[in-house]
């Protein structure tokens, strides 16, 4: 959305099968309270219908009550929860890690600042998301090893893992707690 020549609000939607997923909404500080967030959600509803989606979904920090209220006003309901934990890289002797799809990852990462790279470690296939200089690694014993190997390859300086949790407070090691909110989208749903 623009206010004159300036961008005042933006929404980033991603198509995941029959679900349209909201990666995020950002509204310029001076533009808050002008219903830009609602307009962007309504635009996503129209886009979802146009694409034949049956669901809208998003993740929202449980410590952001204003955003949660906005999404609830638009019919989103909390379903699941996850927390993000810091992962400390840990080199392992004989850590054999194979990087797959490197050319497509490299192109996507260069163009957009993030990307998913497939890796194989101990005969297990993983997807590691690279977000700027951070890595989202698996929340298992392979996470610290993959963080150590990939931080060198992609220039990452931090790593985190996402693990399911309950609706309550995050564990002591978590630095953020998210709620996954969804909304059914049908052809007759008002937007």
N, C-alpha and C positions, 0 to 999 in steps of 0.2 A: 504494500500500500504506500502511496505517496502523498505527501503534503507539499504541494507545489513541486519543486524539483527534488526535494529531499525524501528519502525513504523513511517512513515513520513506523512501519510495522511489517513483519515478514513471518510466514509460516512455511515450514519444511515438511512436506508430506512424502511418504514412501509407500509404494504399492507392494504388498506382501500377499501374493495369492489373491484371495477375495477380501482381504483386509486392507484398508487405507490407514497407515500408521503415521501419527503426528510425531515427527522427531523433535519439534519444538516450535514455540512462538516467541518472538521477541518484539517488544514495543518500546520505541524510544521514550526515555523518561518524561520528556515534555509533552508526549502524546498520550500518556496513560489516562484512563478514565473517559476516553472518547469512544468506547465500544469497538475499538479496532480488533481486540482479541475475539470478541463475538463475531464480528464480520469475517474474520479469517476462518473461524470454525465453521460458520455457515457456508463459506466458499468451499471448504473441505467436504462438507456434506454434499454439496452439488457435484463436486468432482467425483466423490465416491459413487454417487448414483450414476453419473455419466460413465464411469468405468465398470459398472456392474458389481460393485462391492456390496457385501452384506454386513460388514462390520467396520467401525472406526475404533481405533485404539491409540493409547498414548501412555507414557510413563510420566509421573509427576512426583516431585519430592514431597514426602509427607510433612516436611517442615515449611511448605509453601501453601498456607491455607487460602490465600486469595486465588491462586491458580486452581486449587481443588474446587473452590466454590464456583468459579467460572465454568469449569468442565461439568460439574454437577448440574448447573443451570441448563446446560445443553444436553442433558440426559445421560452423561457418562456415569458409570457405576464402578467402584473399586472391586477388583476380583482377586488379584494376587499381589504379592509384595516381594521385594528383593532389596538386598543391601550390597553396597560396594565396599570391598576390603582392599587395603593396600597389600601389594605383593612385593616382597623383597627378592630381587634376583639372586639366584643361587646356582653357581656353576657346578656342574656334575662331571666327574671323570667319564670319559667316553660317551658324552652326550651326543648321540647321533640324531640330528634333526635335519629333516629334508624339507626344503621350502618348495611349495607347489604353486603354480599360477603366478609366478613372480612378475612376468611382464605386464599382465593385466592389473595386478595389485599396484605395481609401480606407476603405471599410467593413471589409474584412479587416484592414488595418493597424491601424485603431483598435481593433478587437476583440481581436486576437491579438498585436500588437506587431511583426508582420512581414507581408509580402505581396509579390506579384509584379505588376509593372506592365509592360505591353507598350509599347514605344517603337519609333518608326521614325526612322532617321537614315540619310541618303544612300540611300534606297530599300531599306534593309535592316531587317528586323524583328528586334528583340531582346527578351528578357525580362530585366528587372533585378529582382533580389530586394532588398527593403528590409528589413533586420534591425535594428530599433531605430533607431540613428543611423548605421548603416553600409549601404553599397551593395555588392552583388555585381554587377559589370558584366562585359561580355564581355572575354575575354583577347585582344583585337585592337586595332587602331588607333582604333576607336570608343569603347573603354572610357574613356579619359581625358576625352573630350568629353562622354559621357553622365554621367560622374561630376560634371563641372562644372555641367551643366544641372540634373541631378536633385538635387544637394546643396542647391540653393536651393529647389527645389519641395517637398522632403520633410524639409528640415532635417537632412540627413546631414552628419557631420563627418569621415567616412573612407570609403574605397572599397577594394575588393579584387577580384581576378579569380582564377578557378580554372582551372588548365590541367593537362592530362594529363602524367604524368611516369613515370619508371621506379621500380622497387622500391628503388633505392639512395637515397642521401641527396638531400634537396631541393637545388635550385639556391641560389646565394648570395643571391638576392633573395627567396626564399620565407620566410614566417614560420611556416608549418605544413605538414606533409606527411601525407596521409591514404591509407589503404588501403581500397578498397572490398571488403567481404567479403560473400559470398553463401552461401546454403544452399538446396538443393533441398528442397521441402516436398511430400510426397505424403500421401495419405490414410492410409497405413500407417505413417508416420513416428512413432516414439515421442516423447512430449513430456515 
